[in-house]
Amino acid sequence: MPDTVSDNRPFAISAPAPRTLELIFTPAALGDLHRRYRIIEAEPDNIASLRDEVLAEARYIIGQPPLDHATLDRMGKLKAILNVESNLINNMPYEVLFERGIHVVTTGQVFAEPVAELGLAMALNIARGIVDADLAFREGRELWGGDGNRSARLLSGSDIGIIGFGDLGRALNRVLSGFRARIRVFDPWMPASILKDNGVEPATLETVLTESDFVFVVAAVTSENEGFLGEKAFARMRPGAAFILLSRAGVVDFDALMAAVGRGHIVAASDVFPEEPLPLNHPVRKLPGFLRSAHRAGALDSAFKKMGDMVLEDMDLMDRDLPPMRCKRAERETVARMRSKPVTMN
């Protein structure tokens, strides 16, 4: 069989910045991508400057660059926009995409399991003081046996609250399943029956906050919930309860969170912050009772490479006039309400 490829290969525009094709595809998968498609590299902000013949023939966009009506009008064969960030971004006229039957899909579910595992690690560290005990040991200040467990507690059998129950919430529920905890979930976009089918209790936000020893926040930022967890929410939490932020800092009043931790009412952990990278003089860096992680929970090479596999599988389906099935499709009722900031680092 000849090793040449017909010039009739469809165009796929590559604009995944800050990610790259080399990051999200294995070498074998990247080779497959180039064999099957003519890849046009573009900066996200410069899609409109591509030649008319490229835009007219483009079948896919890998990434979620800003698009306006005029650019979409030049893209008569576009089948799908494949977001390889994780969060859907409010940077294009979704109503036009839906009217034309153009799919918008995201590979964000690849991060659910690794983020959930780091969330579990954070909870266990808060419960048992693992990091502080290690630092004390290194400095010769360790406390042995029971003396080193005066503030320790068990995750097993505890009351756990989860705010949000998308892919990440479900993955978190799975990794917590062996701890015999009572898990309550608040998610106003999720029917109670689905929560019950996943073995968790539907609950109000008030109940999750007041009745939990550990509160995990895995909700996406929307036009309705920016900063909704603030001073009053933290005041309602049990004294000494743990607040673990894994999704996006935009759902939290971060100053109020630091204040609640600073006065000793709660303890906290976070993988995300209002500014990233965080300024070196930011007060959260030295705040006792706050466990910090530099937005690294999901950033595993194995997760990135799963993105490429998902993209290739869904492009193959759509090439055969079948719907995408591996990536998560945006919903017309909710997609324009998403308010997450684009990632700037991998």
N, C-alpha and C positions, 0 to 999 in steps of 0.2 A: 504493500500500500504506500503510495507516495507520501513524503513527509511535508509536502507543501499544503498550504491552506488557502482556500478560495478567498478572493477579495470580497466575496459576498458575506463575509462574517459581519454580524451586526456590531454597531458601535456601542461601547460602554464607556461612559465618562467617569473617570476616577477623580474624586475630590474629597478624600476622607480625612483631610487635615483636622487635627494634628496627627492623626494616625497615618500610616502608610500601607500600601499593599503588602510590602515585605513583613510588616508587623502582623497583619491579620490573615495572611495566607501562608501555609507551609510552602516550601519550594515546589513540591509536586502539584499542589493546588494552584499555585501561581502560574506554573507552566500550563496547566489545564485552562486557566482563565485566558491566557494569551493565545492558546491554540484556538479557542472557540470564539473569541471576540477581538475586535480592534479596539485597544484601550487608548483612550485619549486622556492624558494627564492634564489637570486644570487646577488652578487655585480656586477655592470656594467662592471668592468674591468676583471671579472673572468669567463665570459661565457664559454670561451674555456676550462676551467678546469672541467666543468661538465662532468658527466659520458657519455660515448658514447651512452648508451641506452636511456638516457634522451634527448640528443641532437637529436638522430635519430627519436624520437617520438614526439618532441616538435611541437605543432601546432601554438602557438602564443608566441610572446614576448611582455610583457607589459613594456614599457620603450623604450629608444633608446640607448642601450649600444653599444660601439665600436664592430664591427664585421669585421673579415677579410675573405678572400676567403676560407682559410682552414677550419675555423669554419663553414661557410655556407655549405661547401661540406659535413659536417657531419650532416646537418639538412635537411634530405630529405623530411620531411613532413611539413616543415614550410609554413604556409599560410600568415601570416601577422606580421608586427612589428607595434605596436600601441604606438605611441609617446604620452606620457602624460605630456610632458613639455609644449610646445606650438610651439617652433621653431624647424624646421627640422635641423639636424646637419650633417655636412659633415664628417661622421665618419664610413662610410661603403661603399662597392663597389655597388653603386646603379645600375650600368649596369648589374651586376649579378642578383640582385633582380628582375629587370624588365624582364630579359631574362627568369627567372624561374617562372614568374608570381606571385611573392610574393608581396603582398600589403605593402606599407609603408603609414601609415595614421597618422594624428595628430588631437588632440582634442583642438587645440589652439583657435578655435572659441568660446569656452566657456568664454574667457576673453574679447571678443570684446565689449559686452554691458557694463560691469562694467568699463573697461578702457575708453570707450567713455563718460560715465557719469562723470568720474573724469576729463576728458579733458574739458568737458563743464563747470564743477565747476571751473577749473583753469581759463578758459577764462572769466567767470563771475567775478571771484575774481580780475583778472587783470583789467577788465573794471571798477569795482566799488571799488576796494581797500578794500575788506571786511576784510582780515586778518590784514592788517596794522591798519584799523580803530578800530578793536577789541583790538589789543594790545595797541593802544593809549588810548582807553577807560579804560582799566585795570589800566593804569598808570596815569590816570587823565589828559591826554593830548588831549582828544577828541575835535573834531571840529563839531559844530552843524549845521544842515541844509546845506545850500548852501556852507558854508565855508568848509564843509567836502567833497565837491564834485568838487573841482576846477579842478581836473585832471580826473574826471569820464567821461565815455562815454557809449554808448549803444552797446550791441551785436546785437540787432534788427536792421535790415536794413544795416548792415555793409557788407564789402567785406571780404569774407573768402576764404582762399586757403587751400587745403588739398593735401599733398604729399604722394601718395600711396592710393590705393583703393581696398584693400583686405577686409577681414571680418571686420577688425577694421575701415577702412575708411568708409565702408557702414554703420556700426553701428553709427559712428560719424555723418554721414550725416542725419541719422534718428533722432538723438537727437537734431540736429540743425534745423530740418525742421520747427519748429514753430517760428523761429526768422526772417523770411522773408528776409534772407540774400542772397546775390549773392554768390554762392559757385562755385569756379573754382577748378579743380582737375588736377594734373599732375601725370600720371602713365604710363610709357612707355611700360608696359606689358599688358595694358588694352585697348581693342578696344574702339574707340570713341563712337560707338553705345551703348555699355554697360553703359558708363558714362551718356550718354543722357537719356537712359532708367531709370536711377536712379535719374534723375532730376538735374544733375550737368553739368557744362560746361567743356568740355575738354580744357586743356590749356597747354602751354609750362611752363617749370620751371621758365623761365624769367617772364612770366606774373603772375604766382602765387606769386612770390617774390615781384614784383614791384607794384602789384595792390591789395594787401591784407592788411586789418587792423589786421587780425589774421591769422597766418600760423600754421596749425597743421601738424606735421610730424608723420606719421603712417606707414612708409615704412620699410620693412624688410631689414636687412643687407645682401648684396649679393657681389659677387666677382667684380661687376661693380660699386657699389655705396659707398664703404667704404670711409667715410670722405668727401663725395662729397658736403656737405653743409659747406662751410668754409668762409673765410674772404670776398671773392668777393660776395658770396651769401648774407651775412648779410648786406654788404654795399649797395646792391641793394634794400633792404627792405625800406618801408616807414618809415620816422622818427617817433618814438613812437609806431611802430607796435609791435604786440606780436608774439613771436615764442614759440610754445608749443610742446614739444618733448614727445611722448608717446610710441614709439616703442622700439628702441634700440639706445644707445649712439654711436654705431659704424658708423652710417650714418653721424655723425656730427664731425667737427673739434672743439672739446669742448673748447680748449683754445681760438680759434677765436670767439666762441659764447660768452664766458665770457668777452672777450675784447670789443665786440660790445655792450654788456649790460653795462660794466663798463664805457664806454665813453658816455652813455646815448642815443645812437642811437636807440636801441630797448629795449624792456623788454622781459623777457623769463620766462618759467616755464618748469620743467622737472620732470618726474617720474623715469628716468633712468640716469645712470652715467657711466663714463669710468671704474671706479672701484666700486665694491659693496661688502661689505660695503665701504663707502667713508671714507678716512682717516680724522681724526678729525681736522687736520690742512689744509684741502683742501680749497683753497680760495673761492670756490663757496658757502661755508657755510655762509659767511658773506657778500656776494655780494648784494648790494642794487639793486632792480629792478629784482631780480631773485626769483621766487617762487619754493620751493623745496618739493618733495615728495619721500619717500624712497622705490621706486619700489613696491608700494602697490596698484596700481590702479586696478589690476585684482585679487588680492589675497583674494578673498572672499570665505568662506567655501561653499556657494551655488554654486559658479563656479567650485570649485574642485569636488564637488559631482556630478555635471553634467558630468564630465569626465568619471566617473565610469559607469554611465548610458549609455553613448555613446559607451564605450568599450564593455559592455555586449551586447548591441543591435547589434553591428557590428559583434561580435564573433558569435552570434546566426545566423546571416545571412550567414556568411562564413561556419559555421557548416553545413548549408543546401546548400552549393555550390552556394550561391548567393554573389554578390559583396557587400562590405561595403558601407553603405549609410549615416551613421550619422557622421562619422569622415571625415575630408578632406584628399583626396588622394594626395600623392606627384606626381608631373608630371616629366616625364623623361627629359623634355627639361630644367627644371629649378632647380630641387632639388639639384644637385651637385654644383649649384652656390650660395647656401645659406651659409652665413658666421657668423651667430649669435653664440655667446658664450653660452655654456650650462649654465643653471641656477645653482646656488650653494645654494640658499635658496628659501623657498616657499613664 
